[in-house]
Amino acid sequence: MKLLIIGASGVLGSRLYDDTIKKKWDAMGTFFSHERKGFFCVDMADKSGVHKIFDSFRPDTVALCGGITDVDLCEERPRLAEEVNIKGTANIAEKAREYEARLVLVSTDYIFNGDSGPYSEEDKPSPINVYGRTKLEAENIAREKMKEYLIVRTAQLYGRDYRGKNFALKIIKNMQTNKEVYAADDFYSTPTYAESLSQSVIELIEKDCQGIFNVAGTDFLDRYSYVNKIADIFRLKKTLVNKVLLKDLDLKAARPPKAGLNVSKAEKILDASFMTVEKGLNLFKSELDNASYEM
Ligand SMILES: NC(=O)c1ccc[n+]([C@@H]2O[C@H](COP(=O)([O-])OP(=O)(O)OC[C@H]3O[C@@H](n4cnc5c(N)ncnc54)[C@H](OP(=O)(O)O)[C@@H]3O)[C@@H](O)[C@H]2O)c1
């Protein structure tokens, strides 16, 4: 397998890179602003940069894990979000088609309005923020431009992050330094351990699956309960966790209140384990305890 990973400095992309290298795949990663040794700097919004990486590496599979994932930044800078998440996806899909490479697009539960999650693959998307809209348009591009596409929708990722940007890591770091944290009990999703998502993506590629697959954790829970689980497993002081409502957080972008994904379709096909939050967070803790680097 000759796999190009766009966004290999991110939470999922870095894990996918390490996991596929372990399997002796010929993998190549890209970063944008957080340099990683041995990876190429690619701005997916820049057509010529995208052409260069395809023409030099000539992948047979492309995992698109990159883009602007900061939901509030997308709301503040919609043009930038469109340039990267929509135009960038089009740039990559065009080159993937030229090379007859399979495109694996990673998408999100934020394409839904959050009235009635967790959502199945057949539910009708209706995004309520710029991020969700750009991701849905990226999905449409993959469907329209590619003969073969795999869209993997996921939700609320947690896991190792070299850049320290991940929500769970920020919560852990803040609580370890005795800072109070705020978590909404009217905001639901299905938190997903990046390691288990990476294994599922690999299996979907190996099994040559096509179409849309939800891959997420098996627990549908609100942020307040999630942060309390983090506190339990990382042995942090629960008195630092404040229960709030989504509206109290005064976020720039609206959040889908009951999002999350139903994973029964992927569970039937894949051997990879779909985890409860408790299991995933325990594995994440062991990973952090054994890490040889600061996160
Ligand atoms: N995080 C979540 O909770 C979540 C939930 C549902 C779905 N998803 C989806 O899952 C995928 C992976 O998410 P993640 O959390 O692993 O992402 P992430 O950690 O935020 O990483 C994003 C990656 O995209 C790269 N990137 C940013 N701007 C770019 C540009 N202009 N051109 C090329 N690459 C660019 C980043 O590079 P630098 O860091 O080097 O700038 C980084 O490697 C994304 O498609 C996201 O939409 C994420």
The ligand as a MOL file (V3000), in Angstrom:
LIG
                    3D

  0  0  0     0  0            999 V3000
M  V30 BEGIN CTAB
M  V30 COUNTS 48 52 0 0 0
M  V30 BEGIN ATOM
M  V30 1 N -10.8920 16.3440 16.5230 0
M  V30 2 C -12.1480 15.9290 16.5630 0
M  V30 3 O -12.7810 15.8960 17.6210 0
M  V30 4 C -12.8190 15.4700 15.2990 0
M  V30 5 C -14.1640 15.0570 15.3650 0
M  V30 6 C -14.7900 14.6170 14.2000 0
M  V30 7 C -14.1100 14.5880 12.9990 0
M  V30 8 N -12.8220 15.0240 12.9570 0 CHG=1
M  V30 9 C -12.1440 15.0050 11.6560 0
M  V30 10 O -11.0970 14.0640 11.7430 0
M  V30 11 C -9.9820 14.5090 10.9600 0
M  V30 12 C -8.7390 14.4840 11.8250 0
M  V30 13 O -8.9600 15.3500 12.9430 0
M  V30 14 P -7.8070 15.6260 13.9790 0
M  V30 15 O -8.4420 16.0020 15.2790 0
M  V30 16 O -6.8200 14.5290 13.9270 0 CHG=-1
M  V30 17 O -7.2020 16.9380 13.3460 0
M  V30 18 P -6.0730 17.8630 13.9570 0
M  V30 19 O -5.3970 17.1520 15.0760 0
M  V30 20 O -6.6420 19.1970 14.1870 0
M  V30 21 O -5.0520 17.9370 12.7380 0
M  V30 22 C -5.3600 18.6450 11.5840 0
M  V30 23 C -4.2610 18.3770 10.5850 0
M  V30 24 O -4.5120 19.1740 9.4270 0
M  V30 25 C -3.3390 19.8920 9.1020 0
M  V30 26 N -3.6690 21.1160 8.4150 0
M  V30 27 C -4.1600 22.2810 8.9220 0
M  V30 28 N -4.2930 23.1880 7.9440 0
M  V30 29 C -3.8840 22.5950 6.7870 0
M  V30 30 C -3.7510 23.0230 5.4430 0
M  V30 31 N -4.0640 24.2630 5.0600 0
M  V30 32 N -3.2800 22.1450 4.5280 0
M  V30 33 C -2.9350 20.8810 4.8830 0
M  V30 34 N -3.0210 20.4110 6.1460 0
M  V30 35 C -3.4980 21.2730 7.0890 0
M  V30 36 C -2.6590 20.1170 10.4400 0
M  V30 37 O -1.2950 20.4230 10.2420 0
M  V30 38 P -0.4490 21.3480 11.3000 0
M  V30 39 O -0.9130 20.9690 12.6780 0
M  V30 40 O 0.9620 20.9550 11.0030 0
M  V30 41 O -0.7650 22.7600 10.9500 0
M  V30 42 C -2.8780 18.7600 11.0860 0
M  V30 43 O -1.9340 17.8360 10.6160 0
M  V30 44 C -10.3600 15.8720 10.4190 0
M  V30 45 O -10.8250 15.7110 9.1050 0
M  V30 46 C -11.5120 16.3340 11.2990 0
M  V30 47 O -12.3830 17.1650 10.5960 0
M  V30 48 C -12.1630 15.4500 14.0720 0
M  V30 END ATOM
M  V30 BEGIN BOND
M  V30 1 1 1 2
M  V30 2 2 2 3
M  V30 3 1 2 4
M  V30 4 1 4 5
M  V30 5 2 4 48
M  V30 6 2 5 6
M  V30 7 1 6 7
M  V30 8 2 7 8
M  V30 9 1 8 9
M  V30 10 1 8 48
M  V30 11 1 9 10
M  V30 12 1 9 46
M  V30 13 1 10 11
M  V30 14 1 11 12
M  V30 15 1 11 44
M  V30 16 1 12 13
M  V30 17 1 13 14
M  V30 18 2 14 15
M  V30 19 1 14 16
M  V30 20 1 14 17
M  V30 21 1 17 18
M  V30 22 2 18 19
M  V30 23 1 18 20
M  V30 24 1 18 21
M  V30 25 1 21 22
M  V30 26 1 22 23
M  V30 27 1 23 24
M  V30 28 1 23 42
M  V30 29 1 24 25
M  V30 30 1 25 26
M  V30 31 1 25 36
M  V30 32 1 26 27
M  V30 33 1 26 35
M  V30 34 2 27 28
M  V30 35 1 28 29
M  V30 36 1 29 30
M  V30 37 2 29 35
M  V30 38 1 30 31
M  V30 39 2 30 32
M  V30 40 1 32 33
M  V30 41 2 33 34
M  V30 42 1 34 35
M  V30 43 1 36 37
M  V30 44 1 36 42
M  V30 45 1 37 38
M  V30 46 2 38 39
M  V30 47 1 38 40
M  V30 48 1 38 41
M  V30 49 1 42 43
M  V30 50 1 44 45
M  V30 51 1 44 46
M  V30 52 1 46 47
M  V30 END BOND
M  V30 END CTAB
M  END
